[in-house]
Amino acid sequence: MPANTTPIFILSPKTTGAEITAANTARDGSGALTTIFTAGSNGSRVDFVSFVSAQASPAASSAMVGRVFITDTNGANPRLVSEIALPTITASNTAIGQAQTLFYSNGLLMQAGQLLQAAISVYAGVQDKFHVITRGGDY
């Protein structure tokens, strides 16, 4: 199905997410990356990526960096697109957990076949587990 054309809007909204439970200190796209968004057959747009602490019980999380990578149209050769600081925090029943969002003001445009992947730089235990949520859509 062709994309909407005048002006172009997303045709199918898409919110996706994944859980990250391993550290990757590499900034060059190597190491363990988790796919958080796959572009549709007519391309896609991502409006934001959120890193949300997913620890089950109160504990201090590690200070770390959340990274987002984009691949080529074959889903390979990831390149760093964004980074965000994820400072330490102790979530509890009375204090909210860590949540940081990368906003792409004009949308991060993706061609068919491209993947958006994420990593965190530290994982010392379950207190460092993160859910990464994206919002966007397919053309």
N, C-alpha and C positions, 0 to 999 in steps of 0.2 A: 504494500500500500504506500503511495507517495506521501511525503510529508506535507503538512499545511504550508502554504506558501506566501500569503500576503496579509500581514506579516507572518513570519514563521513562529509557530508555537509548538510545544511538545504535544504529541498525539496521545501518548499513554504515560500517565504519571507513574513514577517508580520510586519506592522507598526500600532500600536494602540494608542489610547489616551483617556483621560477622563478629565473632569473638576472637580476641587475640590473647594467647596464653604462652607466648614465647618471646624472648628478647631478640632483637636484631640491631646490632650497633652500626652496621654498614649504611653509609649514605649514598652508595653508588648503585643500588638496585640489586645487589647480591644478597645472599642469605634468605632466611625465611620471610616471605611476604604472604599476606592474606588478601585474597580477592574480595573487594567490597562492592564493586559495581562492574557490570558488563554492558558495554554499549550495544544497542539494538541494531537491526539490519539497516536502518536508515540513519544511524548515528544517534547520539544522545547529548543531553546537557545535565550537568550536576550543579545544583545550587549551593549545597553545603555538605560538609563532612563533620560529624561530631564524634569526639572521643568521650565515652561515658564510663566511669568506674563501675565495674560489675562485681566487686567483692561481696561475698555473702555475709560476712560478719565484721564488726568493728575492728579495724586495724589501720595503722599508718601505712599509706601507700608510699612507694619510692618516687623520688623526683625523676622525671624522665622526659623524653621527647617523643611526640607522635609524628610519624612521617607518612606522607601520601605520595605514591608513585603512579605514573601513567605509562602504559606500554605502547608499542607500535601496533599497527593494525593486525598483526599476527599474534597478538597477545604475548609478545616477547620483548626483551630489551627494556626493562623498566627504567624510567628516569624520574628523579626527584622533582616533584611539583610544588610541595608545600611541607612546612614543618610547624609544629606548635609545641610550646612548653607545657608540660603537665606537672605542676608542682606537687609536692607531697601534701597529703590531707588525711585526716582521720575521720572517716564516715561513721555515723552511729545512728541511733534512733532519733537523735535530736539535732544532728549536723549532717548537711547534705554531702554527698560524695563529689568526686572530681567530675567536671563536665566542661569541656572546651570545644569550641566550634570554629572551623575554618569556613568563612563565607566567600563565595566566588560571585562578586557583585554583578557581573555580566554573564554568569554561568561558565562553567568549565566545559567547553565543547569537545565532544569525543566522536571519532569516526567509528564506523562499524568495525568490530573486531578488537577494539581497544579495551583494555581492562584498567580499572582503578584498583590499586593495591595499597595496603597499609602495613605499618610495623610500629612497634614501640621499642625504645632503646634499652629498657631494663625490665626484667621479670624475676623478682626475688621470691615469689610465692603467690598464693591466691589473692593476696591483698593488691596485687598489681594487674589483675585480670581486667581487660577493657572490652566493651562493646563499641564497635565503630559503625555509625549509622550514616547513610547517605540519603539525600533527597534530590530528585531530579526527574527525568523522564526521557522516553524514547521519541524520536521524530517519526 
